[in-house]
Amino acid sequence: MSTSAGQKVTVNEASSTTYEKGTSSTSASAVTAGEGVLVLGTTNGTTITATQVTLQPIGGVGSAASSAAAGVVPFTRGAPTTSKQSGQIPANYTQGSGTIVSGTTADKATEAALVAYPGGVVDRVVQLSNGEYEVHYIGVNWPHHIFVNQDFKVVGAN
């Protein structure tokens, strides 16, 4: 398959890989050619060993991100960007602060961020001192940090 930025990737399915469409469980057979998916798992180069595959609605972001969707900036390779922010940034936020999290918590924060801002790659999720999460987002010209609250809803980006 190809990422939204056009990079070819291989997705390996494990016996424990789960599939979701909306709030319902589904199976691998529900994935069709050309349909958008969010793949969570571990990467090795351009290979992803999937732990969860979420089928995305055709034509863009899902309803969970509707409030953040207006702030989505399309990715243009090589285009410079100005510094900006959207929504709420935690008052005492300092880049590089917090504790790296993994597992289900990181997966949920990553999913919320990628639904709101599709097209990039998440390389880490950090829990901040206020309990919210900073999702570190690379591969796009904006945003670089996406802030997700304890309910896994996107609240801001910069």
DSSP file (Angstrom, degrees, kcal/mol; ACC not computed):
  #  RESIDUE AA STRUCTURE BP1 BP2  ACC     N-H-->O    O-->H-N    N-H-->O    O-->H-N    TCO  KAPPA ALPHA  PHI   PSI    X-CA   Y-CA   Z-CA
    1    1 A M              0   0    0      0, 0.0     8,-3.1     0, 0.0     2,-0.4   0.000 360.0 360.0 360.0 171.3    0.0    0.0    0.0
    2    2 A S  B     -A    8   0A   0      6,-0.2     6,-0.2     8,-0.0     2,-0.1  -0.929 360.0-126.0-121.6 145.6    1.0    3.7   -0.2
    3    3 A T    >   -     0   0    0      4,-2.7     3,-2.1    -2,-0.4   117,-0.0  -0.312  38.3-100.1 -76.6 170.1    0.9    6.4    2.5
    4    4 A S  T 3  S+     0   0    0      1,-0.3    -1,-0.1   116,-0.1   116,-0.1   0.711 127.2  57.4 -65.9 -17.8   -0.9    9.6    1.8
    5    5 A A  T 3  S-     0   0    0      2,-0.1    -1,-0.3   114,-0.1    72,-0.0   0.408 124.0-106.2 -90.4   1.7    2.5   11.1    1.0
    6    6 A G  S <  S+     0   0    0     -3,-2.1     2,-0.4     1,-0.3    -2,-0.1   0.488  70.6 143.9  92.2   3.9    3.1    8.5   -1.7
    7    7 A Q        -     0   0    0      1,-0.1    -4,-2.7    -5,-0.0     2,-0.3  -0.630  49.7-126.5 -79.8 132.6    5.6    6.2    0.1
    8    8 A K  B     +A    2   0A   0     -2,-0.4     2,-0.3    -6,-0.2    -6,-0.2  -0.627  35.5 176.9 -77.2 131.5    5.2    2.5   -0.6
    9    9 A V        -     0   0    0     -8,-3.1     2,-0.5    -2,-0.3    38,-0.2  -0.949  25.7-135.3-133.8 155.6    4.9    0.4    2.6
   10   10 A T  E     -b   47   0B   0     36,-2.6    38,-3.2    -2,-0.3     2,-0.6  -0.942  15.8-155.7-109.6 131.7    4.3   -3.2    3.4
   11   11 A V  E     -b   48   0B   0     -2,-0.5     2,-0.5    36,-0.2    38,-0.2  -0.940   5.5-159.3-110.6 120.1    1.8   -4.1    6.1
   12   12 A N  E     -b   49   0B   0     36,-3.2    38,-2.5    -2,-0.6     2,-0.4  -0.843  10.8-141.4 -98.2 132.2    2.3   -7.5    7.8
   13   13 A E  E     -b   50   0B   0     -2,-0.5     2,-0.2    36,-0.2    38,-0.1  -0.762  13.2-159.2 -92.9 135.7   -0.7   -8.9    9.6
   14   14 A A  E >   -     0   0B   0     36,-0.6     3,-1.5    -2,-0.4    36,-0.0  -0.690  34.0-108.4-105.0 165.1   -0.2  -10.8   12.9
   15   15 A S  E 3  S+     0   0B   0      1,-0.3    -1,-0.1    -2,-0.2    -2,-0.0   0.773 122.3  50.6 -63.4 -23.4   -2.6  -13.3   14.4
   16   16 A S  E 3  S+     0   0B   0     34,-0.1    -1,-0.3     2,-0.1     2,-0.1   0.422  79.8 126.5 -94.1   0.7   -3.4  -10.6   17.0
   17   17 A T  E <   -     0   0B   0     -3,-1.5     2,-0.3    33,-0.1    35,-0.2  -0.378  46.4-154.6 -61.6 131.0   -4.1   -7.8   14.5
   18   18 A T  E     -b   52   0B   0     33,-2.0    35,-2.6    -2,-0.1     2,-0.4  -0.791   3.0-151.2-107.7 154.1   -7.5   -6.3   15.1
   19   19 A Y  E     -bC  53  26B   0      7,-0.6     7,-2.3    -2,-0.3     2,-0.4  -0.975  13.2-175.7-125.9 137.0   -9.7   -4.5   12.5
   20   20 A E  E     -bC  54  25B   0     33,-2.5    35,-3.0    -2,-0.4     2,-0.4  -0.980  16.3-171.8-134.2 145.9  -12.2   -1.7   13.2
   21   21 A K  E >  S-bC  55  24B   0      3,-2.8     3,-1.8    -2,-0.4     2,-0.4  -0.936  75.9 -42.3-134.0 111.3  -14.7    0.3   11.1
   22   22 A G  T 3  S-     0   0    0     33,-0.6    33,-0.0    -2,-0.4    40,-0.0  -0.574 123.7 -28.0  66.2-125.9  -16.2    3.1   13.1
   23   23 A T  T 3  S+     0   0    0     -2,-0.4     2,-0.3    -3,-0.1    -1,-0.2   0.292 122.2  91.2-102.6   8.7  -16.9    1.7   16.6
   24   24 A S  E <  S-C   21   0B   0     -3,-1.8    -3,-2.8     1,-0.0     2,-0.2  -0.785  75.7-119.3-108.5 148.2  -17.4   -1.9   15.4
   25   25 A S  E     +C   20   0B   0     -2,-0.3    -5,-0.3    -5,-0.2     2,-0.2  -0.540  39.8 167.6 -75.1 148.3  -15.0   -4.7   15.0
   26   26 A T  E     -C   19   0B   0     -7,-2.3    -7,-0.6    -2,-0.2     2,-0.2  -0.748  27.7-105.0-143.9-167.8  -14.5   -6.1   11.5
   27   27 A S    >   -     0   0    0     -2,-0.2     3,-2.0    -9,-0.1     4,-0.3  -0.755  34.4 -98.3-124.2 171.1  -12.2   -8.4    9.6
   28   28 A A  G >  S+     0   0    0      1,-0.3     3,-1.7    -2,-0.2    -1,-0.0   0.795 117.0  68.9 -57.9 -29.8   -9.3   -8.0    7.1
   29   29 A S  G 3  S+     0   0    0      1,-0.3    -1,-0.3     3,-0.0     0, 0.0   0.667  86.0  69.2 -67.2 -14.3  -11.8   -8.8    4.3
   30   30 A A  G <  S+     0   0    0     -3,-2.0     2,-0.4     2,-0.1    -1,-0.3   0.672  78.6  94.3 -76.6 -16.0  -13.5   -5.5    4.9
   31   31 A V    <   -     0   0    0     -3,-1.7     2,-0.3    -4,-0.3     6,-0.0  -0.650  60.2-171.5 -79.2 125.9  -10.4   -3.6    3.6
   32   32 A T    >   -     0   0    0     -2,-0.4     3,-2.0     4,-0.1    -2,-0.1  -0.846  33.2 -84.5-118.7 156.6  -10.8   -2.8   -0.1
   33   33 A A  T 3  S+     0   0    0     -2,-0.3     3,-0.1     1,-0.3    -1,-0.1  -0.304 114.5  17.1 -57.8 133.9   -8.4   -1.4   -2.7
   34   34 A G  T 3  S+     0   0    0      1,-0.3     2,-0.3    -3,-0.0    -1,-0.3   0.306  93.0 128.3  87.2  -9.0   -8.2    2.4   -2.6
   35   35 A E    <   -     0   0    0     -3,-2.0    -1,-0.3     1,-0.1     2,-0.2  -0.614  62.2-116.7 -82.4 139.9   -9.8    2.7    0.9
   36   36 A G        +     0   0    0     20,-0.3    20,-3.0    -2,-0.3     2,-0.3  -0.520  37.2 179.9 -74.1 139.2   -8.0    4.7    3.5
   37   37 A V  E     -D   55   0B   0     18,-0.2     2,-0.5    -2,-0.2    18,-0.2  -0.971  26.7-139.1-136.5 153.8   -6.8    2.9    6.6
   38   38 A L  E     -D   54   0B   0     16,-2.6    16,-2.7    -2,-0.3     2,-0.6  -0.975  23.2-162.4-109.1 121.2   -5.0    3.9    9.7
   39   39 A V  E     -D   53   0B   0     -2,-0.5     2,-0.4    14,-0.2    14,-0.2  -0.924   5.6-170.8-110.9 121.2   -2.4    1.2   10.6
   40   40 A L  E     +D   52   0B   0     12,-2.9    11,-3.3    -2,-0.6    12,-1.9  -0.896  38.6  85.5-107.5 139.9   -1.0    1.1   14.2
   41   41 A G  E    S-D   50   0B   0     -2,-0.4     2,-0.4     9,-0.3     9,-0.2  -0.980  76.1 -45.4 167.1-157.9    1.9   -1.2   15.0
   42   42 A T  E     -D   49   0B   0      7,-1.7     7,-2.9    -2,-0.3     2,-0.3  -0.830  48.7-144.6-107.0 145.7    5.7   -1.4   14.9
   43   43 A T  E     -D   48   0B   0     -2,-0.4     2,-0.3     5,-0.2     5,-0.2  -0.801  19.7-179.7-112.2 151.4    7.8   -0.3   12.0
   44   44 A N  E >  S-D   47   0B   0      3,-2.4     3,-1.4    -2,-0.3     2,-0.4  -0.802  73.3 -53.9-144.3  98.8   11.0   -1.6   10.5
   45   45 A G  T 3  S-     0   0    0     -2,-0.3    -1,-0.0     1,-0.2   -36,-0.0  -0.562 123.4 -17.9  65.9-121.0   12.0    0.5    7.5
   46   46 A T  T 3  S+     0   0    0     -2,-0.4   -36,-2.6    -3,-0.1     2,-0.5   0.096 118.9  97.3-103.9  21.8    9.0    0.6    5.2
   47   47 A T  E <   -bD  10  44B   0     -3,-1.4    -3,-2.4   -38,-0.2     2,-0.5  -0.941  53.9-164.7-112.7 131.4    7.3   -2.5    6.8
   48   48 A I  E     -bD  11  43B   0    -38,-3.2   -36,-3.2    -2,-0.5     2,-0.9  -0.966  11.7-152.1-114.9 124.6    4.6   -2.1    9.5
   49   49 A T  E     -bD  12  42B   0     -7,-2.9    -7,-1.7    -2,-0.5     2,-0.2  -0.866  32.5-135.0 -92.2 108.8    3.7   -5.1   11.6
   50   50 A A  E     +bD  13  41B   0    -38,-2.5   -36,-0.6    -2,-0.9    -9,-0.3  -0.411  38.9 169.2 -77.5 133.8    0.1   -4.2   12.4
   51   51 A T  E    S+     0   0B   0    -11,-3.3   -33,-2.0     1,-0.4     2,-0.3   0.652  80.8  13.2-101.7 -31.1   -1.5   -4.4   15.8
   52   52 A Q  E     -bD  18  40B   0    -12,-1.9   -12,-2.9   -35,-0.2     2,-0.5  -0.992  59.8-165.7-147.7 137.6   -4.7   -2.5   14.7
   53   53 A V  E     -bD  19  39B   0    -35,-2.6   -33,-2.5    -2,-0.3     2,-0.5  -0.991   9.6-167.8-123.8 122.7   -6.1   -1.5   11.4
   54   54 A T  E     -bD  20  38B   0    -16,-2.7   -16,-2.6    -2,-0.5     2,-0.3  -0.950  18.4-134.3-113.3 122.9   -8.9    1.1   11.4
   55   55 A L  E     -bD  21  37B   0    -35,-3.0   -33,-0.6    -2,-0.5   -18,-0.2  -0.589  23.9-143.6 -74.7 132.6  -10.9    1.7    8.2
   56   56 A Q        -     0   0    0    -20,-3.0   -20,-0.3    -2,-0.3     5,-0.1  -0.687  20.2-100.8 -99.0 149.5  -11.2    5.4    7.4
   57   57 A P    >   -     0   0    0      0, 0.0     3,-1.0     0, 0.0     2,-0.1  -0.382  46.5-100.2 -65.0 146.6  -14.3    7.1    5.9
   58   58 A I  T 3  S+     0   0    0      1,-0.2   -23,-0.1   -23,-0.1     3,-0.0  -0.442 102.1  26.6 -67.0 136.4  -14.0    7.9    2.2
   59   59 A G  T 3  S-     0   0    0     -2,-0.1     2,-0.4    -3,-0.1    -1,-0.2   0.600 118.9 -54.3  90.7  11.6  -13.1   11.5    1.5
   60   60 A G  S <  S+     0   0    0     -3,-1.0   -24,-0.1   -24,-0.0    -1,-0.0  -0.926  89.7  11.6 135.6-151.6  -11.3   12.6    4.6
   61   61 A V        -     0   0    0     -2,-0.4    55,-0.1     1,-0.1    54,-0.1  -0.282  63.9-117.6 -76.1 154.7  -11.4   12.9    8.3
   62   62 A G    >   -     0   0    0     53,-0.1     3,-1.6     1,-0.1     7,-0.1  -0.258  32.5 -96.4 -84.6 174.3  -14.0   11.3   10.5
   63   63 A S  G >  S+     0   0    0      1,-0.3     3,-1.6     2,-0.2     4,-0.3   0.755 116.3  71.7 -65.0 -25.3  -16.5   12.9   12.7
   64   64 A A  G 3  S+     0   0    0      1,-0.3    -1,-0.3     2,-0.1    90,-0.2   0.754 106.0  38.9 -62.0 -22.2  -14.3   12.5   15.8
   65   65 A A  G X> S+     0   0    0     -3,-1.6     4,-2.2     1,-0.1     3,-0.9   0.233  77.6 117.6-110.9  13.4  -12.0   15.2   14.4
   66   66 A S  H <> S+     0   0    0     -3,-1.6     4,-0.6     1,-0.3    -1,-0.1   0.840  77.2  50.5 -56.1 -36.3  -14.6   17.5   13.0
   67   67 A S  H 34 S+     0   0    0     -4,-0.3    -1,-0.3     1,-0.2     3,-0.2   0.848 117.2  40.2 -70.4 -31.4  -13.6   20.4   15.2
   68   68 A A  H X4 S+     0   0    0     -3,-0.9     3,-1.9     1,-0.2     4,-0.2   0.688  95.7  82.1 -87.0 -18.8  -10.0   20.0   14.3
   69   69 A A  H >< S+     0   0    0     -4,-2.2     3,-1.8     1,-0.3    -1,-0.2   0.832  82.5  62.0 -58.6 -34.5  -10.6   19.4   10.6
   70   70 A A  T 3< S+     0   0    0     -4,-0.6    -1,-0.3     1,-0.3    -2,-0.1   0.756 102.1  53.9 -63.5 -22.3  -10.9   23.1    9.9
   71   71 A G  T <  S+     0   0    0     -3,-1.9    -1,-0.3    -4,-0.1     2,-0.2   0.393  78.7 122.9 -92.3   2.9   -7.3   23.5   11.0
   72   72 A V    <   -     0   0    0     -3,-1.8    45,-0.1    -4,-0.2    -3,-0.0  -0.468  46.9-158.0 -70.0 132.1   -5.9   20.8    8.7
   73   73 A V        -     0   0    0     69,-0.3    69,-0.2    -2,-0.2    68,-0.1  -0.956  20.9-121.3-111.3 120.9   -3.2   22.2    6.4
   74   74 A P        -     0   0    0      0, 0.0     2,-0.4     0, 0.0    45,-0.1  -0.299  28.7-114.8 -62.8 145.5   -2.5   20.2    3.3
   75   75 A F        -     0   0    0     65,-0.1     2,-0.5    66,-0.1    65,-0.0  -0.667  31.3-177.3 -83.9 128.7    1.0   18.9    2.9
   76   76 A T    >   -     0   0    0     -2,-0.4     3,-2.1     3,-0.2    64,-0.0  -0.971  30.9-119.4-126.7 115.9    3.0   20.2    0.0
   77   77 A R  T 3  S+     0   0    0     -2,-0.5    63,-0.0     1,-0.3    -2,-0.0  -0.240  94.0   5.4 -55.7 134.0    6.5   18.7   -0.4
   78   78 A G  T 3  S+     0   0    0      1,-0.2    -1,-0.3     0, 0.0     0, 0.0   0.456  93.5 135.5  76.3   0.5    9.3   21.2   -0.1
   79   79 A A    <   -     0   0    0     -3,-2.1    -1,-0.2     1,-0.0    -3,-0.2  -0.690  52.6-129.6 -86.2 130.3    6.9   24.1    0.8
   80   80 A P        -     0   0    0      0, 0.0     2,-0.3     0, 0.0    61,-0.1  -0.364  24.5-156.5 -70.5 157.6    8.1   26.3    3.7
   81   81 A T        -     0   0    0     60,-0.1     2,-0.2    -2,-0.0    61,-0.0  -0.965  11.4-126.0-134.7 152.6    5.6   27.0    6.4
   82   82 A T        -     0   0    0     -2,-0.3     2,-0.3     1,-0.1     0, 0.0  -0.638  38.9 -96.7 -92.1 156.5    5.2   29.7    9.0
   83   83 A S        +     0   0    0     -2,-0.2     2,-0.3    59,-0.0    -1,-0.1  -0.548  59.6 152.6 -71.8 132.8    4.9   28.9   12.7
   84   84 A K        -     0   0    0     74,-0.4     2,-0.3    -2,-0.3    -3,-0.0  -0.950  30.1-144.2-152.6 171.8    1.3   28.7   13.8
   85   85 A Q        -     0   0    0     -2,-0.3     2,-0.4    58,-0.1    73,-0.2  -0.982   4.7-161.8-142.8 153.7   -0.9   27.2   16.4
   86   86 A S  E     -E  157   0C   0     71,-2.9    71,-2.7    -2,-0.3    69,-0.0  -0.996  58.5 -14.7-135.7 138.9   -4.5   25.8   16.4
   87   87 A G  E    S-E  156   0C   0     -2,-0.4     2,-0.5    69,-0.3    69,-0.3  -0.338 108.3 -19.8  71.8-150.6   -6.7   25.2   19.5
   88   88 A Q        -     0   0    0     67,-3.3    67,-0.1    59,-0.1    59,-0.1  -0.831  50.5-164.7-103.5 129.9   -5.3   25.0   23.0
   89   89 A I        -     0   0    0     -2,-0.5     4,-0.1    67,-0.1    -2,-0.0  -0.931  42.1 -97.2-104.6 131.9   -1.6   24.4   23.8
   90   90 A P    >   -     0   0    0      0, 0.0     3,-1.9     0, 0.0    -1,-0.0  -0.221  32.8-125.9 -51.9 135.6   -1.0   23.5   27.4
   91   91 A A  T 3  S+     0   0    0      1,-0.3    -2,-0.0    -3,-0.0     0, 0.0   0.841 106.4  37.1 -55.2 -42.0    0.1   26.6   29.3
   92   92 A N  T 3  S+     0   0    0      2,-0.0    -1,-0.3     0, 0.0     2,-0.1   0.114  84.7 145.3-100.6  22.2    3.3   25.2   30.7
   93   93 A Y    <   +     0   0    0     -3,-1.9     2,-0.4    -4,-0.1    -4,-0.0  -0.401  21.9 179.2 -66.6 131.0    4.2   23.2   27.6
   94   94 A T    >   -     0   0    0     -2,-0.1     3,-2.2     0, 0.0    -2,-0.0  -0.995  35.3-111.4-130.3 125.6    8.0   23.0   26.9
   95   95 A Q  T 3  S+     0   0    0     -2,-0.4     3,-0.1     1,-0.3    50,-0.0  -0.302 104.2  25.8 -56.7 134.1    9.2   21.0   23.9
   96   96 A G  T 3  S+     0   0    0      1,-0.4    -1,-0.3    30,-0.0     2,-0.2   0.346  95.8 118.8  93.2  -4.8   11.0   17.9   25.1
   97   97 A S    <   +     0   0    0     -3,-2.2    -1,-0.4    29,-0.1     2,-0.1  -0.519  45.5  46.9 -90.4 162.9    9.2   17.6   28.4
   98   98 A G  S    S-     0   0    0     -2,-0.2     2,-0.4    -3,-0.1    30,-0.2  -0.449  84.0 -69.3 105.4-177.4    7.1   14.7   29.6
   99   99 A T  E     -F  127   0C   0     28,-2.2    28,-3.2    -2,-0.1     2,-0.1  -0.969  42.5-118.5-121.5 127.7    7.3   10.9   29.7
  100  100 A I  E     -F  126   0C   0     -2,-0.4     2,-0.3    26,-0.3    26,-0.3  -0.437  34.1-163.8 -65.3 133.1    7.2    8.8   26.6
  101  101 A V  E     +F  125   0C   0     24,-2.7    24,-0.5    -2,-0.1     2,-0.2  -0.800   9.7 179.6-116.2 160.3    4.2    6.4   26.6
  102  102 A S    >>  +     0   0    0     -2,-0.3     4,-0.7    22,-0.1     3,-0.6  -0.782  39.6  43.1-143.0-173.9    3.5    3.2   24.6
  103  103 A G  H 3> S-     0   0    0     -2,-0.2     4,-2.5     1,-0.2     5,-0.2  -0.339 114.6 -13.9  73.3-149.9    0.9    0.5   24.2
  104  104 A T  H 3> S+     0   0    0      1,-0.2     4,-2.6     2,-0.2    -1,-0.2   0.863 135.8  54.8 -58.7 -40.6   -2.8    1.2   24.1
  105  105 A T  H <> S+     0   0    0     -3,-0.6     4,-2.2     1,-0.2    -1,-0.2   0.945 111.6  43.4 -60.3 -49.2   -2.5    4.7   25.5
  106  106 A A  H  X S+     0   0    0     -4,-0.7     4,-2.6     1,-0.2    -1,-0.2   0.885 112.8  53.8 -64.0 -38.8    0.0    5.7   22.7
  107  107 A D  H  X S+     0   0    0     -4,-2.5     4,-2.6     2,-0.2    -2,-0.2   0.917 109.9  46.9 -61.7 -44.1   -2.2    3.9   20.1
  108  108 A K  H  X S+     0   0    0     -4,-2.6     4,-2.2     2,-0.2    -2,-0.2   0.912 114.1  46.5 -66.3 -42.8   -5.3    5.9   21.1
  109  109 A A  H  X S+     0   0    0     -4,-2.2     4,-2.1    -5,-0.2    -1,-0.2   0.903 113.6  49.8 -65.2 -40.7   -3.5    9.2   21.1
  110  110 A T  H  X S+     0   0    0     -4,-2.6     4,-2.7    -5,-0.2     5,-0.2   0.921 109.6  50.8 -62.8 -45.2   -1.9    8.4   17.8
  111  111 A E  H  X S+     0   0    0     -4,-2.6     4,-2.0     1,-0.2     5,-0.2   0.922 110.4  48.9 -60.7 -45.0   -5.2    7.5   16.2
  112  112 A A  H  X S+     0   0    0     -4,-2.2     4,-1.9     1,-0.2    -1,-0.2   0.920 113.4  47.5 -60.7 -43.7   -6.9   10.7   17.4
  113  113 A A  H  X S+     0   0    0     -4,-2.1     4,-2.6     1,-0.2    -2,-0.2   0.908 112.8  47.4 -65.4 -42.9   -4.0   12.8   16.0
  114  114 A L  H  < S+     0   0    0     -4,-2.7    -1,-0.2     2,-0.2    -2,-0.2   0.787 109.8  52.7 -74.2 -26.5   -3.9   11.0   12.6
  115  115 A V  H  < S+     0   0    0     -4,-2.0    -1,-0.2    -5,-0.2    -2,-0.2   0.913 116.2  40.7 -69.6 -41.5   -7.7   11.3   12.2
  116  116 A A  H  < S+     0   0    0     -4,-1.9    -2,-0.2     1,-0.3    -3,-0.2   0.867 132.6  22.6 -73.1 -36.9   -7.5   15.0   12.8
  117  117 A Y  S >< S-     0   0    0     -4,-2.6     3,-0.6    -5,-0.2    -1,-0.3  -0.682  81.7-172.8-133.2  77.8   -4.3   15.6   10.8
  118  118 A P  T 3   +     0   0    0      0, 0.0     3,-0.1     0, 0.0    -3,-0.1  -0.304  56.3  52.9 -70.8 154.4   -3.8   12.8    8.2
  119  119 A G  T 3  S+     0   0    0      1,-0.4     2,-0.1    -5,-0.1  -114,-0.1   0.226  85.7  84.9 113.2 -14.6   -0.7   12.5    6.1
  120  120 A G  S <  S-     0   0    0     -3,-0.6     2,-0.4    -6,-0.1    -1,-0.4  -0.339  70.4-112.0-107.8-168.8    2.2   12.5    8.6
  121  121 A V  E     - G   0 138C   0     17,-3.0    17,-3.4    -2,-0.1     2,-0.5  -0.989  17.4-140.1-128.4 134.4    4.0    9.9   10.7
  122  122 A V  E     + G   0 137C   0     -2,-0.4    15,-0.2    15,-0.2     3,-0.1  -0.834  20.3 175.7 -94.3 126.3    4.0    9.7   14.5
  123  123 A D  E     -     0   0C   0     13,-1.9     2,-0.3    -2,-0.5    -1,-0.1   0.600  64.8  -2.5-106.6 -12.9    7.3    8.9   16.0
  124  124 A R  E     - G   0 136C   0     12,-0.8    12,-2.4   -18,-0.1     2,-0.4  -0.965  52.0-142.0-168.4 158.1    6.5    9.2   19.7
  125  125 A V  E     -FG 101 135C   0    -24,-0.5   -24,-2.7    -2,-0.3     2,-0.4  -0.997  20.5-165.7-126.1 131.7    3.8   10.0   22.2
  126  126 A V  E     -FG 100 134C   0      8,-2.6     8,-3.0    -2,-0.4     2,-0.5  -0.958  15.8-138.5-121.6 132.8    4.6   11.9   25.4
  127  127 A Q  E     -FG  99 133C   0    -28,-3.2   -28,-2.2    -2,-0.4     6,-0.2  -0.809  26.4-144.9 -88.8 127.0    2.5   12.3   28.5
  128  128 A L    >   -     0   0    0      4,-3.1     3,-2.0    -2,-0.5   -30,-0.1  -0.368  26.5-101.4 -87.1 168.2    2.7   15.9   29.8
  129  129 A S  T 3  S+     0   0    0      1,-0.3    -1,-0.1     2,-0.1    -2,-0.0   0.741 121.3  58.0 -63.4 -23.4    2.7   16.9   33.4
  130  130 A N  T 3  S-     0   0    0      2,-0.1    -1,-0.3     1,-0.0     3,-0.1   0.411 120.7-106.2 -87.4   3.4   -1.0   18.0   33.1
  131  131 A G  S <  S+     0   0    0     -3,-2.0    -2,-0.1     1,-0.3     2,-0.1   0.259  84.6 117.1  92.7 -12.1   -2.0   14.5   32.0
  132  132 A E        -     0   0    0     -5,-0.1    -4,-3.1    17,-0.1     2,-0.4  -0.269  61.3-119.2 -79.8 174.7   -2.6   15.4   28.3
  133  133 A Y  E     -GH 127 148C   0     15,-3.3    15,-2.6    -6,-0.2     2,-0.6  -0.917   9.0-150.9-120.2 143.0   -0.5   13.9   25.5
  134  134 A E  E     -GH 126 147C   0     -8,-3.0    -8,-2.6    -2,-0.4     2,-0.7  -0.968  13.7-156.2-108.4 120.7    1.8   15.5   23.0
  135  135 A V  E     -GH 125 146C   0     11,-3.4    11,-2.2    -2,-0.6     2,-0.6  -0.881  12.5-141.0 -98.7 117.7    1.9   13.5   19.7
  136  136 A H  E     -GH 124 145C   0    -12,-2.4   -13,-1.9    -2,-0.7   -12,-0.8  -0.715  22.5-166.8 -86.4 117.4    5.1   14.2   17.9
  137  137 A Y  E     +G  122   0C   0      7,-2.6     2,-0.3    -2,-0.6   -15,-0.2  -0.904  10.0 174.6-116.8 123.2    4.2   14.4   14.2
  138  138 A I  E     +G  121   0C   0    -17,-3.4   -17,-3.0    -2,-0.5     3,-0.1  -0.815  50.0  54.1-124.5 164.7    6.8   14.3   11.4
  139  139 A G  S    S+     0   0    0      1,-0.3     2,-0.3    -2,-0.3    -1,-0.1   0.488  91.5  80.1  94.0   4.1    6.8   14.2    7.7
  140  140 A V  S    S-     0   0    0      3,-0.2    -1,-0.3    -3,-0.2   -65,-0.1  -0.903  81.4-120.1-134.7 165.0    4.5   17.2    7.1
  141  141 A N  S    S+     0   0    0      1,-0.3     3,-0.1    -2,-0.3   -60,-0.1   0.612  90.0  48.8 -84.7  -9.8    5.1   20.9    7.0
  142  142 A W  S    S+     0   0    0      1,-0.3    -1,-0.3   -69,-0.2   -69,-0.3  -0.805  92.7  28.1-174.1 141.9    2.6   21.5    9.9
  143  143 A P        +     0   0    0      0, 0.0    -1,-0.3     0, 0.0    -3,-0.2   0.651  46.7 173.5 -87.5 168.4    1.7   20.6   12.6
  144  144 A H  S    S+     0   0    0      1,-0.3    -7,-2.6    -3,-0.1     2,-0.4   0.675  75.1  36.0-104.8 -27.7    4.7   19.2   14.5
  145  145 A H  E     -H  136   0C   0     -9,-0.2    13,-2.3     2,-0.0     2,-0.5  -0.996  65.4-168.6-129.0 129.4    3.0   18.7   17.8
  146  146 A I  E     -HI 135 157C   0    -11,-2.2   -11,-3.4    -2,-0.4     2,-0.5  -0.977  14.4-145.3-118.3 129.0   -0.6   17.6   18.3
  147  147 A F  E     -HI 134 156C   0      9,-3.1     8,-3.0    -2,-0.5     9,-1.3  -0.828  16.3-174.7-102.5 128.8   -2.1   17.9   21.8
  148  148 A V  E     -HI 133 154C   0    -15,-2.6   -15,-3.3    -2,-0.5     6,-0.2  -0.966  16.6-135.2-124.2 131.8   -4.6   15.2   22.8
  149  149 A N    >   -     0   0    0      4,-2.5     3,-2.1    -2,-0.4   -17,-0.1  -0.149  37.8 -89.2 -80.5-178.8   -6.5   15.3   26.1
  150  150 A Q  T 3  S+     0   0    0      1,-0.3    -1,-0.1     2,-0.1   -18,-0.0   0.692 128.3  58.0 -65.9 -18.7   -7.1   12.4   28.6
  151  151 A D  T 3  S-     0   0    0      2,-0.2    -1,-0.3     0, 0.0     3,-0.1   0.296 119.3-111.9 -90.9   8.1  -10.3   11.5   26.6
  152  152 A F  S <  S+     0   0    0     -3,-2.1     2,-0.4     1,-0.2    -2,-0.1   0.877  72.7 137.1  61.6  42.6   -8.2   11.1   23.5
  153  153 A K        -     0   0    0     -4,-0.1    -4,-2.5   -88,-0.0     2,-0.2  -0.965  60.6-112.6-115.3 135.4   -9.7   14.2   21.7
  154  154 A V  E     + I   0 148C   0     -2,-0.4    -6,-0.3   -90,-0.2     3,-0.1  -0.489  38.5 170.3 -68.1 128.6   -7.4   16.6   19.8
  155  155 A V  E     -     0   0C   0     -8,-3.0   -67,-3.3     1,-0.3     2,-0.3   0.566  57.8 -15.7-115.7 -15.9   -7.4   20.0   21.6
  156  156 A G  E     -EI  87 147C   0     -9,-1.3    -9,-3.1   -69,-0.3    -1,-0.3  -0.989  49.3-155.2-175.4 171.5   -4.6   21.8   19.8
  157  157 A A  E      EI  86 146C   0    -71,-2.7   -71,-2.9    -2,-0.3   -11,-0.2  -0.986 360.0 360.0-157.7 150.7   -1.6   21.8   17.5
  158  158 A N              0   0    0    -13,-2.3   -74,-0.4    -2,-0.3   -12,-0.2   0.273 360.0 360.0-149.1 360.0    1.5   23.8   16.8
